[in-house]
Structure formats: structure tokens, C-alpha cells
Amino acid sequence: MEKVSDYFGSMVFDDRVMKSVLSAKVYASLKKTIDEGAALDISVANAVALAMKDWAISKGATHFTHWFQPLTGITAEKHDSFISPSPDGSVIMEFSGKELIKGEPDASSFPSGGLRATFEARGYTAWDPTSYAFIKGKTLCIPTAFCSFGGHALDKKTPLLRSMAALNKQALRILRLFGNTDVKRVTTSVGPEQEYFLIDRKMYEARPDLRFTGRTLFGSKPPKGQEMDDHYFGAIKPRVAAYMEELNEELWKLGILAKTEHNEVAPAQHELAPIYSTTNVATDHNQLTMEIMQKVAAKHGLVCLLHEKPFAGVNGSGKHNNWSIGTDTGVNLLSPGETPYENAQFLTFLCAVIQAVDDYADLLRISVATAGNDHRLGANEAPPAVVSMFLGDELTAVLDAIEADKPYSGTEKTVMKLGVDVLPKFRRDATDRNRTSPFAFTGNKFEFRMLGSSNSIACANIMLNAAVAESLKQYADRLEAADDFEAALHELIRDVVRSHRRILFNGNGYDDKWIEEATKVRGLANYRTTPDCFPELLSEKNVKMLTSHGVFTVEELRSRYEIMLENYCKTVLIEANTMITMTRRQILPAIEKYATALSADVLTKRAVSPAMTCGYETKTAARLAELADAAAERVDELEEAADNARAIEEIGPQSFAIRDAVLDRMNALRALCDEAETLTAAECWPYPTYGDLLFSVN
């Protein structure tokens, strides 16, 4: 049997391959571009393109594509073959540096939010050399950025790269103040934990709601759900284990560091977690992971559901974004360290994150806002919509001591003066992983738990990188102007703790008392839905910060506001239309059919014995008739609400109409149909039930 180490990364044009196929000069130049952001010379690009083409062909590739991430939330690709005509009628295989560096796909059908005129259909893709090319099927995939004819970013990768550059610039300023001249680059790294459901494909095909929307719009609670906690970390069933085995193999071939797999809390729910990668690469890998999860599932007669809440009444699926900051010299800047130098530096970066989360909590909430995630946030498996930070008791006590200029009550009982006293090394069990916190410190990183399972992690990390860069910029401006660096640093950190303490909360985020305290006492925002939070994207504070660091232009921000709210509206309206169709064409006829059968049974029995009461049949038929009549009325009301919302031209008011009128009527209709399901004979109900869907994969 082939060892994992033999085939890991075998389909990736990675550093190992580049070292072996490129000249020393070309390799050194390319590495300088990758590691330091140096400009790419066209002669180097030509050499890389030739080597990349030869390597890809040796692996069976016949085509290449610029693989990019438009604002649809998924990836896109246009395939071109390597062939070029030869004078003798044959073909030769060619691929130039120009083709490697830039592509020109049609941008007319991708969301642009007004960034391009109708007649400016052309878009451009530009090679991202910091993310390795890879082979998928018979196609060489080249990770690229995507922009409009006018130069505006039409993708998620470009702003992410900009945010990483902004954070690098400001972090280097801070490190230089600490006397660190060795570090040339600071990057963020991410390990996104991916949750998902696996269900049988035949049952999926029998559910129009799953096929059209990714979630069940109807479904009564099964007799058993997740109450017994017996699925979490339970033995993995053979069919699921076979799926996971093949999934790992496919991911490993692409150099994706799939590490952990296990059953999650809900029946049929599972999780995959990778080892950390640079944020840009981790984003690419997570997009690939979601695609491959679904492809491999199909081979096993399964469907992988990535919707945030595919089933009501059981846990939904998130994507926990484990985020940290590191240097090219191997130092994790969020690791407390053991020396005064490291402690002061750690606290500076820690405070930068605290301030960033408090100042730009609205942007973090926006970064995870979707119609699907609105169903999940605030439920018992996900953090609330109120953004707060968990630091744990020990680190909180350290900050308390700094804030009050009092002795730290831990192992070092002295006043915390940065750069003089030693911050105690954190024990591994010093903090619990507070699963109710949206943003939790877990030893040497932060876990941002609000992301939905289908989200691109680019959005959250763009906002997080940019917000931290802004904090660091403010610190660098202040400290560079100080006469006494150590005294100024101590004062700075004390001021940050005092000013931003409101965002720190170590308790139970599910407690209603916390939500009340957070909003009424601490002044934290509670953006419960996507329409609530998205207008804040265009607030003066947020526009100023994001544009000042070059992460977005004003036009790009306006476009994203339009695109994301439009996506929200379209998603809910598709769900509403699906509910209307399912109810009218199948659910109401099924109810009527069974009620008619019950009524016929009553007549038959009474013909034999007039004294028979037929209580079950009469009572059930009567209730089903009531439910059918009420459901028919609710369908009409839902259709009217959807039509009214669709007629609203401005996207903001339309999103609120959909939230307030359409969703309420969808919930009312569902309640009636779900009750009817519990009263209707199994052979008459038109769809697989929750019990079938959640417990059919063995």
C-alpha cells in the first residue's frame, strides 16, 4: 500500500517541485516574490510557465485554468487546453509566462454590485504566486485574483491579500520598536474547522427543498435527535468511514493538511479540521475542501450538506476560524513567551486584537452574515450574534493587574511593568475553550466561532486582519513619537484595557442575562440578522478604516453591500418559492388524500355497524382538514408577501421586508405542515422524514 508521505502533495506544483525543475536563479527570484512580495520578472514567469506545463502534462493534465473566487462565494474556472497548431497539421503543447500571469475571462455574469458598466464585460485574472498551482482532474489550476475592466476587485482573494499586506506593514513597525530587525514579514495563519452533514443521495433527491435551497424547509422533529449525546465523538459508521478515507486521500494529494475527523453533535453531522496554513493558502484550501467533500460524497451515494442549518431542532454547522499572527522567523506573536521582551510584545499584539474586535465588532458580524447563518447564530450550538471575547481567568487577571497598576495575583506577585517583570508562562489548561464565545483565546491563537459552514473564510479574515492592522497603526504612531518607549508602552496597554474592557466576557454567552447586559449595560451591538448589520459596512468609521489601509475602495465596499444583501434576498425568496410549490403540489394533496381515506373508513365502518364512533378517524380527519385550510391560506399570504418584497427596488428596504414579512410567513406555514406530517400516514407523506434523513447512513 502506498504511504501517505509518498503521495502527499503529488498534485501540487509546490516548493519541492519548483526546486527540482527550476534553475537556481529562477527559483531564487520566484521565492523572493513569494516570501517578500518582490515584483515578478516576465523572464522568470516564462521559465516557471514552461516548467509548470511540463510537470502538469507529466501528471496527465491537458488543460489549464485560472482558478479564482468571485463574489458568488464559490470558485470559478474557465479551461483552456495546452494545444497550439503546428504547421504540419499536428499540435504542440504550449503555455507562456503571459498566460500564467494574466487571463481574461468574461466577467459579465458574475456579481459586481455596479462595479462595471454593462458594456464592460471583460474581467482579468492575475496569478497569485503565494498559493501553489495544483492539478484537479486533467486541469492545471492556477490560483488567481479577479478584477474588473476598471481595476476593481471582483473577488475575495484580492482584498484578503491587501489585508495581509496591511497587517504586515503595521506589525513590522511594532516589531522594529521592540528592536527586532530580523523579521522581514509578518503573516496571519488559519486553521478552519469544517462541519458538515452526510445524508443518503436517494433521499436528498426526493426532497425539493434540499435540492433547491440546501436546507429542509419542512420536517417534524424525529422521536430521537441529539438528546442522548451519543453521536458526538462516537464510533464512525462504515459508510462514513469509507467516505472520510477517500476524502483524506484526495485532500492529501492536493497538499491540504487534513488532520482531524470525527462525528459532531447532531446525527449525520461530522467535522474535518486541517493543520494551520497561511491565511491566503488556507482560504484556497478550504474552498477546495468544500468542493472535494461534495464530489467524494457523490461517489459514495451520499450528499454532503454545507448549509448552516439544514435541519431544524438539531445543531447546525459552523466553520471555526482559528487565527494567529506569526513572523517569518517562526515566532507566534500571540504566544505569551517566557521573557520580559516576549511578554511585552505579546501583550501589545493581544491588546491590538482586543481593540480591533471591540472597535470593529460590526465588521466581524458582517463578515459572517448570510441568510443561512441567521438560522444558526444564537442557537445552542453557535455563539450569539453579540460579539464578545473570551480570554480565560489567568490572562484576564494579568490585564486586571495592568489596568489597576496592582500586583498580579498569580505566580509573580509584583506590579506588572512591561519589559521588567516576567509574565508567567501559561499552563496548557489555564483556559477552557469557551464554546459559547464568538471570539475565544485558546493558548496562542484566537478561535472565531461565528462563521457558517458554507462561508468563505476570506471574508472574516479580511475584516480581522484589517481591524488589527488599524490597532497596530495607532500603537506605532503613538509609540514612535514617545520619548520613553517602555513607559509609553505600559501606559498604552493600560489605556487599551480600560477603554475596551466591555468586549471581554468569560461567562455563558447563551444566557439571556448576558445578552441584556451586553446590549443595555456594555453598549455592545446585537445585529440579529443580515439586514440589521449590513448597513454598517458603509458607516463612516468602517469605510475610513478599510480604505485607509487599501483593503477596499469606496466603490468596492458599496458593491459588496449591494451584492451580499441581494444574495440574502434571492436566497430567502428561492426558499419561499420552494415552500409554495411543495405545499401546493404535494403536501396539501397528501393531507387531502389521507383525510379522504379516513372519512371513507368512517363511512365503511358505520355501514357495517352504525353505532361505531370512529373517534380516531373523525378527530384526525377533522384536524387535517383544519390544517389544510390554514396551510392554504398561509401559502397565499406567503406568495403575496414574496411578490410585494420582490417589487421593492431598493435592496435595503427589500431585505427588511423579506426578513419581517416573508420569513414570518414561511415559519407559520412550516408549523402547520409539520403538524400535518405527524398526523398523516407514512405511506401518504410525499417526502423522506427527518428520521429517514438523519439516521439512514450506516
N, C-alpha and C positions, 0 to 999 in steps of 0.2 A: 504494500500500500504506500502510495506517495505521501511523503511527510509534508506537513503544513509549511515548514520552512523552505521546502523545495519549490512550492508554487505560490507562496505569498508574494503579492505584487507582480506576478508574472505578466499581467496585462497592463502594466503601468510603465510609462517612459520616465522612470524615476532616476534618482541620483546615481544608483548603481549602473543603470543602463547608460546614462549620459557619460559617466566616467569611462566606460568601455568603448563607446562608439564615437566620441568627440575627441578632437585633438586637445592637447593640454591648454593651448591658447584659447580655443573656443570655449572649452569647459570653464576656464577661469573667468572669462568675460561674462558668460551666462550666469555663473554663480554670483558674480558681483551685482548683476542686475537683480537676481532673486533675493540676495541677502541684504543689499544696501540700496536697492531702488535705482541703480545706475541706468542710464539710457542704453537701449539695445541697438547695437550697430547692425545695419542691414546685412553685412557680410556674415556676421555671426548668425543672424536669423536664417540665411540661406544654408549655412552649414548645418544648423540644427534641423531645418526642414528636411534636408536630404537624409540625414541620419534617422530622423523620426519616421520618414516614409519607408525607408528600407527596413527598419525594425518592425513597423506595422505590417508591411507586406509579408515579412517572415512569420508573422503570427496569424496570417490568413486574412488580413484586412484588405478590402478592395475600395473602400470609400473613406472620406474624412468629413468631419463636420465641426463647425464652431458651435460648441455646446454652451448655451447661455441660460440665464434665469430672468425671463421677462416678468412683468408685474402681474402675471396670472397666478403666481405662487408655485408654479411647477417649472420644469425645464423645457427648453426648445432646441430643435436641431434640424438643419437642412443638409442632406447628404450630397456630396459630390464625389464622383469616382476619381481615382488617380490617373485614369487613362487619358492620353492625348494621341491624336492621329499621327501616324508616321507616313512619309512619302511613298513607301512601298505598299501601303494599304493595311499594314498592321498597326498596332498601338504600342506606345511606350508608357511607362508609369512615371508620372512627374508630380512634383509638389515643391513649390518655391517658397522662399522666405516671405515674399509678398502675400502669398496665400495663407501662410502660417500667421502672419501678423494681423491681417485685416480681412474681413468678409463683408459682404453686402447683402444681407437678407432683406426681404420685403418686410417693412415694419407696419404696414397699413392695418393689419388685423390684430395687432397687439394693443393692449390698453396703453393710452398715452395721456389721458386726462387733459387734452388740449395742448400738449407739448409740440405737436406737429400739425401743420395745415393738411387738409385733405389731399392737396397735390404734392405733399412732401412724403411720399410713401416709403422712401428708401431709409433703411437703418444700417448701422455699421456695428460689426463685432470686432473687438480688439483683444488679441491674445493676452492672457494673464499668465506670465511665466512663473508666478509664485505657486501655481497649482498644477500639478503634473498632468500631462495628457495621458489618456487611457484608451483601451480598446473595449468596445461593447458590441458583441456580435461580430460583425465583419467591418466595423466602422471605427476609425481613429477619432476619438472625441477630444477636442482641444478646448479647455475651459476658457471662456472669453467674457469680456464686458460687452454691453449692448447699449448703444446710444442712438439718438435721432439724427436726422439730417442737419439739424441746427446745433448739435453737440450736447443736448440734454440727456441725462441718464434715463434710460427706459427700463432699467433692470434693478436687481437687488445687489449685485456684486459691486458695481461702481461706487455707490455710497458706502458700502462696507469697507472697501479698500481705502476710501477717503477718510473714514472714521478711524481706521487703524493708523493711518499716517498722522492724523491729528493727535491721537493719543501718544504715538511715538515721539512726536516733536515736543510735546509738553512734558512727558515723562523724562526725556533726556535733560531738559532744563533742570528738573528737580534733582536728578542724579548728579549732575555737574555741581550743584550747590553742596552736595554731600562729599564732593571731592572725587567722585567716580568718573574717571576719564577713559576707562577700558571699554565700557559698554558703547556699542555703536548703534544698537537697535533694540527697541522695546516692543514686544508684541503681546497680544492677548491670545489666550488659548481656551478652547471649549471642549467639553465632553457632553454631548447631548444624549440623555437617556430617552429612548423612543418606546412609547407604549402603543399597543395595537390589539385588535380583536381578530380572531380567526373563526370563520363560520363556513359551513358547507356550501359549495358553489350552487348546487341544485336548489337549495333553499333560498339563497341570495337571488337567483334568477326568478324565483316565484314571488319576490317582494318588489313591486314597482318603486316603493319609497326608498329602499336601499339602492336600487339601480340608478334612480334619478337624483337622489339627494345625499346618499352616503349614510343616512340615519333612518331609523324606524319612526314613522310619523304616527303609527298606531301600534298598540300592543299592551295587553293587560299583564299585570305582574304574575310571574310564574309561581307555583307553590313553593319553590326554593330558589333563592337568589344567591347572595353572598353572605347571608346571615351567619353561617357556621364558620366563616373564615378558613374554609378547608381548601380553597383553591390557591390561595397566596402561598408561594414557595412550595406548592405541592408537587408530587411526582408528575413529571411531564408525560402526557399520553403519547403512545407510539406514533400516531399520525402527525402530531405536532412536533415530536422529536425528529422525525424524518424531515419535516419541513425546515426546522431550525438547522439541522445538519447541512442540508443543501444551501440554505441561505448563508451560513457561515462560509462555506467554500466559495460561493460566488463573490461575497464581500471581500474575502481574503485575497482572491485573485486580483481584485482592484485596489489592493493596498489599504483597505478600510479596516481599522483596528477593532473589529467586533470582539468584545471581551466577555460580557456577562449576558446570560439569558435565563429567564425564569417566568413562572406563572405569576400574574398580577392578581389583584384582589377579586375582580369580577370574574364570573365564569366565562371561559373562552377568551380571557384577556391575558396578554403576555407583555414582556418588556425585553428590549435589546439595548445594551449600553456599550459604547466604544471607549477606548483609551483616548486621552486628550490629544488634540491636534491644534495647530494654529487656526485661528478663527475662520479665516478665509477658506482653508482646506477643509476644516470641519463642516463648514456650510455646504461646500460642494459634496462632501462625502455623505452628509445627511440627506441631501436631495437624491443622491444616487441610492442610498439605503432604502428610502421610501419606495422608489421605483422598483428596485430589485425585490423588495419584500412582496410586492403585489405580483410581479412576474413569477416568482418561485411559487407563490401560493396557488396560482392558476395551474401549475404543473402537478400539484398535489390534490386537485379537485377542491381547492379551498379559495376563499376570498379574504384578503387582508383589509380590514376596515381601519382607516386612519382618521375618521371623523372624531371630533372631541366628545361627542355624547351620542353614540349610535343607539343606545338602549336607555330608556327611562327607568329609574329605580335602582340602577346599579352604577358602579363607578364609571366615569368617563376616562378618556385617555389624554395625558399631558405629554410634554416633552421638556424635561428638566435640564435647564441650560447651566451647566457647571462652568463657571467663568473665572479666569485668573489672569494675572499680568506677570510676564517674565522677561528676562533680558537675554541677549544673545550669548552671554557668558554663563547661562544656566542658573540664574538666581530668580527664585519666585518672590516677587515683591510683596505678595500677600502672606508670606511665611514669617512668623514673628522673629525667628532668629535667636541668637544667644549672646550677642554683644551689644553694647550701647549704640554703636553705629547702625547695626541692623535694626535694633528696636526703634530708634527714632525714624529711620527710613520706613519701616513697616507701618508705624503709626501715621506717618504722613500720607502714605498711599491708602491706608484704611480710612482715614478721615476724608480723603478725596472721594472715595466711594460712598461714604455716608452722606456727604453733602450732595453728591450727584443724585443719589436716589431720592433725597428729600426735595431738592430743587426741581428735579425733572421726573417726579413720580408720574405725572400726567403722560409724559412721552413713553415711559415704560409701559403704562397701561395701554396706550395707543398701539404700541408695538405688538401686542398680543390680541388686539381686538378683532374678532371675526364673529359672524353670526353663529358659527358652531361653538366657539369658546364661550359665548354668552350663556350657553346652557350649562357650562361646566363650572365656571368661576363662582365661588361661594358655596358650592355643594361640598359634601363631606370628604371628597377625595381631592379637592383642589383648594388653593388659597382663596381668600375673599378678594373682591375687586379693589379693596383698600390696600394700597401698597405700604408695607412696613418692613423693617429689617430686624432679623434675629442675630444677636452676637453671642449669646450664651452668658452664663453668670460670671465666668472669670474675666473675660475681655471687657464686659460691661463694668466690672468692679475696677479694672485698670483705668477706664475712661472716667469713671466717677471720681477716682483719686486725682486725676489730672485736672478735671473740671473744678474741683474744690480746693486744689493745692493742699491736699491732705495725704497722710501716709496711706500707701496701698496695703490692704489688709491681708494680702496673700503672703507668699514666701519672702518677699522683700518689703519689710515694714519701714519704708522710707518714702519721703515725698518724691513723687515722680518728676524728676527734672531730666528732660530728654537729652540723651548723649552723655549722661553721667551715670545714672542708675540702670541696673540691668532688669529689663522686663523678663519675668520668669518664662522659661520655655513652656509652651502649652503641652499639657498631657493629652494623649490621644482621646481620652474620654472626658475632657474638660467641658465639651459642649455636646448636647444631644442634637440630633438632626430634627429640628422643629418642622414637622411636615405641614403645619398649619400656617407657616410664614411664607409670604411671597418671595422673600429675598433673605436667605439664611447663610451665615458664615459657617463653614464646615471644616475649619482647621487651617487651610491655606488657599481657600477659594470661596467664592460665593455661588450658591445654588439659586437661580432664578426659576421659580416653580410655576409661573403663570402661563407659560407658553402652551398652546394647544398642540395636539399630536400632529395635526396636518400643517402647522405653521412652518414656514422657512425660518430658520434661526437667524438669518441675516437681519431681519427687522429689529429684533430685540437687541442684538449685539451692535448694530449701528447706533441706536439710541444710547446704549450703555457706554460704549466707547466714547461717543461724543460728549456725553454728560461728564464723564470722569476727566476727559481732556480739559473741559471748561474749569473744573475744580482745580486741576493741576496748574492751569494757566494763571488763575487767580493767586495761587500759592507762590508760584515762581515770580510773578510780578511783585508781590509783597516782600518776599524773602531776598530777592536780588537787590532791592532798594534798602535793605536793613543794614545798619552798622554792626550789630551783634547778631550773627546768624543763629546761634544757639538760643539766645533769649527770645528772638523773634519767632523761632520755630515753636518754642514752648508756648508762647502767647497765642500763636496761630492755632495750634491744635486745641488748646483750651477754649478758644473762641468758637471753633467749629463744633466742638462737643456741646457747648452751651447753646449755640444757635440752632443745632439740628437734632437735639435730643428727642424731639417729638416723633421722629421716624423710627426710633428704637423701641422694640416691643418683644419681650421674650415669652409672653404668655400664649394663651389659646386663641388663635385667630378665628376660630369658628364660633366663639362666644358672642352672643348678641350684645353683651355689655361692652365688649371691646369695640365693636362697630360704632356703638353710641359714643364711647369715649374718644375714639379716633376722630370722628367727624365733629362732635359737638365741643369736646374739650381741647383736643390737639389741633383741630383745624385741618385734618387730612381729608383729601377728596375721596369720594366714593362714586366712581363712574361705573354704574352697574351694567350698562350696555354700550355697544359700539357707537350708536348715535350720540350718547351722552359725552363720550370722551373725544371723538374725532375733531370736533371744532377747535379743541385746544391745540391741535397741530399747528394752526395758523395764528396762535396767540403771539403777541409782540415778543414776549420773553423767549419763546421757543424758536421763532423764526430768527431772531437775532443771534442766538447761540449756534444754531445749526448752520447758518450762512457764514458767520464769522470764522468758523473753523473749516469752511469749504466743504462740508459734508453734503449739503444740498444747496441749490439755488432757490430763490423765492418761487420761481416758476415750477421747479420740481416738487416743492412742498405742496403748492396748490394742486398740482396734478395728482399727487398721491392722496390728497384729501378727496378729490373727485372720484378717483379710481376705487379706493377702498370702501367708501360709502356706497358707490354704485354696485360694487361686488356684494356688499351686505344686502342691499335692496333686491338685487337679482336673485340671490340665494334664497331669501325668505319667500319671494314671490313664486319661485320654482317649487318650493315646498308647498305653498298654498295651492298652486295649480295641481300638484300631485295629489294632495289630500282631496280636493274637489273631485278629481277623476276617480280615485279609488273608492270614495264614498258612493258616488252616484252609479258607477258601473259595476261594482262588485259587493261592497259592504251592504248597502240598502237592499239590493236584490237578495242577498244571502239571508238577511234578517227577515225579509218578507216571506221568503221560501220556507224558512223554518217555522215562522209564526203560522203560516197557512197550513203546514203539515200538522202542527199541534191542534189547530182548530178542526182539521179533518179528523184527527184522532178522537176529539171530543164528540163529534157527531157520530162516529162509528161506534164508540163505546156506549153512548146513550141510546143508540138504535137497538143495541143488544140489551142494555139494562138502563132504562130511563132514570132510575134512582141514583146512578153514579154521579158523584160531584165533580170528578176530573179536576181536582184542585190544582195539581201541578201544571197541567196543560193550560188551564184557563188563566191562572195567575201569570205564568211565563209568557203566554201569547199576548196577554194584555200589556205587560211591561215592555215586551219587544215592540209592540205597536206604538207605545208612547215614545220609546227611544227612537224608533224610525221616524216618527213625525217630527220630533225635536231635532234629530240629526239633519233631516231635510231642510228645516228652517235655518239651522246653523250653516249649512252648506251655502244656501242662498246669501246669508249675511256675510259669509267669508268671501264669496265671489264679488259681492258688491264692495266690500272693504278693499279687496285687492285691486279692483278696477279703479276705485277712487284714488288709491295711493299711486297707481301706475300713471294716472292722469296728471299728477303733480310734477311740474317740470324741474323745479329746483331740488337738487339732490339732498340738501339738508332737511327741509320740511318733509320731503318724501320719506326719508329714513325714519323720522319721528312718527309719521303716520303709519308706517309699516310696524314699527315697534309697538305703538299704542293700540292700533285697531286690528291689524292683520294677525299678529301673534296671539292676541287675546282670543280672537275668534277661532284660531287654529286649536288653541288649548281647550276651548269649550266644545268644539266638535270632537276632538280626540276623547275627552272624558265620556261622552255619550257612546261612541263607537267601542271604546274599551269595555264599558259595562256590557254592551250588547254581546261582545265576544265571550264574556263569562257565562252568558245565558244561552248561547247558540250551540247546537250540537257540533262536535268537532268535524264531522264529515260535511257539514254545510258551510263552515267558515272558509273563506277563499284563500287565506294566507297562512304560511307557517307561523306558529305562535312563538312567543319568547322562549318557552320551554324547549321547542324544537331548535330554535336558532342558537341558544346558549349552551345546550347540552348534547348536541348531535355529533361533535367531533371527538372521536375516541383515540 
